[in-house]
């Protein structure tokens, strides 16, 4: 079985960990082992790949391990998952080593994976240790969950959830970095409810602001402070209400590029060991943000090529005398494909300029050409009144939502006006049934390009 490790975790992060980590598939076959496996258990790179997890279990305990695995597969009821247990591990040379074993699972792309971490519990290791190392099972799970996020715009929200659920954060916030403007922006879905403290405001100017978050972005070094009651950067009432005792702020940097800043608040004092743990988490998040940026850049490049091809197709259609309706339908098809949505409409003003009528549609099982939108109803009239590109991120809660679109399951809509000369000639709308779709600036630019193509088709060139 071939496995793309990037869909499971980031190997460069796991290889930096001091504890041995093995990843196995749903059948219990090992698909990955980090470099610490060789240091701890003597197995070289790739030697364990394809072997069952019992390869590192002493022979006298393999029957019990196999029975426990089969019981979990049959009942889905975990007994030792998520908690460390003392057990012997089998080294490659046949000797046994006392370890603390932690097993955890995660699901990505419909497949279940198992992560086993081994912490050396020999007397020598215990005498050398100073405090507890990071919870590697939580870090491995974080790597998997961050890597499985398809929409990079959802990564800050996922990071906040992981920090709260698995890393003990009382409050966590993430800012994305805009290099062109040299600013930090906090995504709307991870902002604090109510009025945030000044130090955690959603938009920060990296060059001018003296706030802690801006300083961390400039220096690109982590910051940790215990005792916040007398810190002038934080509202004492907010600190008291949230019962906060410490803060760590860390840059999200990958490959020399800054991707953002993360703030982590705790209700107990933070140790330097916890700061190291958060640095590893930030490395995982920065790697995921970098991959998202790379994928977005590639998608934008592909989208521009599709838009250019659409313009050429419109010009060819006009030269060949194709009906405007056919040309517009082709524009809608390409727009839906470029933005990865579910359907599209082009609506024309009726003769009295009071309502709109569907002139072309794609993505509908039953064509709705000729369907009328009465005056003042729906997003169409808002776009026409504003004469500007408009998005609705949650269509079911939109006050002017049309019942047919609600029944169709539409979750978000993006629309743009189509002008011929200075006259509003149509409204182009694109829609999706997927929850959580956020229309970025690139989406607005794309639909405006397709609206310009529709203008060319309706105006006859």
N, C-alpha and C positions, 0 to 999 in steps of 0.2 A: 504494500500500500504506500503510495507516494503522498506526502503531506507537505503543503506549503507552510513552513514554520511561521511565516509572517501572519498567517491567519490565527495562530495560537498565541504568540508572544513575540517580543523583540529579543532575538538571541543575544545581541550585543549587551543588553541590560542583564539578562540572566547569567551570561558568562562573567559579569563583573561581581556577582554575588559570591560570598565565601562559602555558603552552604550548598551542598549537592542538590540539584533539581533534576527530576526525571518527569517527562510528560508521556502519558500512554493514551492510546485510543480507547474506544468503547469496549473493545474485546480484552483490554489489559495488555496489549502489545506496546512496547516502548517505541516512541517515534522521535524522542529527543532527550539528550542528556547534556547538561552544561559542563564547562571545563572543570568545575569543582568535583564532579563525579570521579574524574581520574585522580585528583589529589586525595580524595577521601577513601574511595573504594578500589582504586587501581585500574579501572576500566578506561581504555583509551577512547579518543574521539570516534564516535560512530560504532564502537564495538557492541554496545547494548541495543542498537537499533534493530527492531524486529523481534527481539527476545521478549518473553513475558516478564512482567514485573517480579515474578517469583525468582528470577535469575539473581536478584540481590537479597533473597530471603533464605536463611539457613534451611537445609533439607528437612529438619525435624518440624519446621513450622509451615511448610508449604501447603500441606493439607488443610490446616486451619485457615490460611490466607485464601486458598481457592474456595473453600466453603463460604467464607465471609463475602467474597466477591460475588459468588452465585446468589447468595441470599439478597444482597443489595440489588442485583440485576432483576431478581424476581419480585421483590417487594418495594423497591425504591426507598426503603427506610434506612437511613444511615445510622451507624453505631459509633464509628470512630472518626467520621469525616469532620474536618474543621478543628480538631483538637489534637494536641501533641501526645504521643504515647511512647514510652520507653520500650525499645525493642532492639534485638541484635540484628545487624546487617551483615551480609556475606560479601567479603572482599574478593577480588579476582583471584588472589592466591589461595583461597579457601579458608582463610582465617575470619573470625567474627569480630565485629566492632560494635560497641554499645552506642546507639544513636537515639535521638528523639525524632520520631517519624510523624510527619503531619501530612494527611491526605485531604485533598479538596477536589471538587469537580466544577466544571463550567461547561456551558453549552454555547456553541457558535456555529452558525450556518446549519443548524439542525443536528449537529453531531455533539455527543458528549465526550469530554476529555477528562483525564485524571492527572493531577499534579501531585507528585510525592517529593517532599523536601526532607533532607536528612541533616540533622545537626549533631555534630560530634559531641558525645557525652562522656568521652574517656576522661580519666583523672587529669591527664595532661591538658586536655582542651579546657576543662573546667577551671584549672588553675591559671590559665592564660587569659581567660575571658574577663572583661570588665563590663559588667552590665549585660543586658539582653540584646542580642542582635535583632535586626528588623524581622517582622513576621513575613517570612518569604512566601508562604502560601497566599497571603493577602496581596503581595506584590505580583506574584505570578497570575493571580486572578485579575488584578488590575490591568496587567499587560494584555491578557486575553480579552477583557471587556472593552478596553480602549481600542484594540485592534479590530474588534467586531463592529464598531460604530461606522455605519455606511455614510452618514451625512456629517462632514467635518464640523458643521455649524452646531452640532449637538455634543461635541466633545467637552466643552466647558461644563455643560449640565451634567454629563456623565461623570466627569472628574469630581464635581461637588458631591454627587451621590455616593461615589466610592469613598471619598474622604470622610463623609458623615457615617456611612454604614460599616466601613471596615477599618478606618484609621482613627476613630475617636474624635473627629472634629466636632466642636460645638457650633462653629460657624466657619464656612469656607467660601471663598470667592475667587473667580478667575477673570482676569482682564486679557483681552486680545490686543496685540500690538499692531498699529498701523504705521508702517515704516514711511510711507509717503507723507503723512502728516505729523509723524513723531508723536503720536498720541496713544493712550491706552483706552480701550472701550470695553465696558462690561456688558456682555450679552443680556438682553432683556430678561430671558428666562432664568437667569441665575442672580438677578439683582435682589437686594434686600427688600423685604416688604416695608412699607412706610418710608419715612424719611431716613436715609442712611446717615451714619456719622460722616462728617466732612472728609475724614481720612480715607473713607471707602466709597467716595462718590463715583458714579458710573463712568464719567469721562475725565481723564487726567492728561494734562500736557506734560510730557516727559521733560522737556527743556526748561519750562518755567516753574512748574509746581515744586514746592518743597516738601510735599507729602512723602511718607515712608514708601509708598508704592512707586512713586516716581524716582526716588533715590535708589531703590533696588533695581529699577529698569536701567538707570544710568550706570550704576556700578557693576551690574550683572553679578552681584554676589548676594548670598542669602543673609537674612537678618533674623535674629531670635532675641526676644525679650520676655522675661518673667516679671510679673508685677505691673499691672496696667492701671491701677487705681489713680496714680498721680501723673499719668502720661498725658501731656497737653494735646497730643494728636487725637486722642479718643475721648468721646463724650462720656464723662463719669457716670451719668445716668444710664447710658446704654451699656457700659461695662458692668454696672451693678445689676441691671435688669437681666442681662444674659449670663451673669455670674462668671465672667471671663477672667482667667488668671495669666494667660500667656498668649503671645502671637509669634508666628514665624511667617516671614514673607520671602518668597524665592522666585528667581527669574526662570522663565521657561525658555531655555536656549538649546538649540540643536545645530550642530555643524557651523558654529560661529554666528548664527542668526538668532535674534531675539524674536520669540513668538508671543510672549506675554508675561504676566506676573501672577503668581498664586499667593493668596493669603490664607493662613490656617490659624484659627483661634481654638484654644483649649481651656478647659475649666480646671486643669491641674498644671503645675509647672512642667515645662518642656526640658528634656535632656538633650545633650548633643547627639546621643544615639538616635533619638526621635528625629532630630534635624537631618541626620544622615539618611534615615528611612524616607523622609519627605523629599530629600534630594533625588533619591532613586525614583520615587513616584513622579517627580517633576521631569526627570529624564524620559520616563515612559510617555508622559503626556506631551512633552515637546516633540518627541519622535512621531507621535500620532498626529500632532498639529502640522508638522513638517510634511508628512505623507499626504495629509488632507490638502495642504497648499499645492503640493506637486500635482496631485490628481485634479484639483480645481483648475490649475493653469493649463493642464492638458485638455480638460473638458472645454475651457474657454477657447482654446486654439481650435479644437474640433468644431465648436459652435460657430466660430467666425468663418471657418471653411464652409460650413453648411449654409450660413446666411449668404455668403458670396455665391454659392451654387444656386441658391434660391433666386437671387437677383438675375443671374444669367438665364435661368429657366423662364422667369417672367418676361424678359426681353425677347427670348426665342418665341414664347407663346404669343406675344403681341405681334411679332413680325409674321407669324404663320396664320394669324387671324383666329386664334382659339377664343371661345367665349370667355368673358371676364369671370363668370362663375366657376369655370373649370380651373382657371389660373389661380383664383383665390383659394379654392379647395386645396390645390397643391401647396400653396403658401401655408395654410393651416396645418397640413400634414407634416411639413418640414419644421414648423414652429413647435408642434407637440413633441416631435422626435428630439429636437435640439434641447428643449428644456425638460425632457423626460417626464411629461405630464400625461393626462388621460384623455383629454378632449379639447376642442376649440370651436369657437363660433365667430362669424362675422355678421354683424347686425347693421342694417341700413335704416336711416330715418324714414318714417313713412311720409306720405305726400303732405300731410298737415304739420310735420315737424313736431308732433306731440308724442309719438311713440316710436318704437323701433321694430323691425321685422328681421328674422333670421334669414340671411341670404345664402349662407354656406355653413356646413358643420362637419366635423370629423370626430370619431370616437364614440358615436351614438349608434346603438343597435338599430333604432328606428330613426331615420332622418327627420329633423324637425324644421326643415326649410319652410318658411312661411309662418312659423310660430311668431306671435306678436307679443311685445312687451309694452304694457300700457304706460302712459305718461307718468313719470316720477317713480316708477317701480324698478327695483333691482340696482345692481352696480352699474349697469349700462348708462343710466341717466346721470349717475354721479360722475362717471368718467367724462360724459359729454358736457356736463355743467362746469367741471373743473378744467376741461381740456388738457388733462394731464394723465400720465400713467398712474394707475392706482392698484393697490394690492389689498386683498382681504385674507389674513392668515387663518381666521377661524370663521368660515362661511356659515356653519350652523347657528352661530350666535350673532351673525350680522343682522341688524334690525330690518334691512330691506331685502333680505334673502328671499328668492323666489321659491315657492313650494315645489315646483318640478325639479329644481336643482337640489333642494334638500332631500327629496325622495330618491334622487339619483345617487346620493351619498357624497356629493361634492364637499370637500373639506377646505379648500383654499382656491382663490381665483386671482388672476393677474390680468389686467386689461389696459389697453392703450387706445387713444383716439387716432383715427385715420383722416388725414386732411388731403384734399385735392386743392392746391392753391391755398387760400385762406379759409376755405369752406370745410366744415366738418362733414365728411362724406360717409363715415362708418365708425363702428367701434369693434376692435378685435379683442376677444377674450379667450384666455386659456385657463383650464381648470384641472384639478387633481383630486383624487379620492383618498390620497395618502395623508394620514395625520402627521402633524408636525412639520409640514413643508414650509420652509421660510424662503421668501423670494429675496435674493440678494441684489446688490447693485448690478451685477452682471446679467441677472435675469431681466431687470428693467431695460437695460441697454439692448438685450436680445429682442425683446418683444417690440421695442421701438424700431429696430431694424426691419423686423417682419412687417410692422405697420407701414413703414416706408415702401416696402415691396408691394403691399396691398394698395397703397396710394397710386403707385405707378400703374398697377393693373386696372384700377377703377378709372383713372384719368386717361387711360389709353396711351400711356407713354409720355 
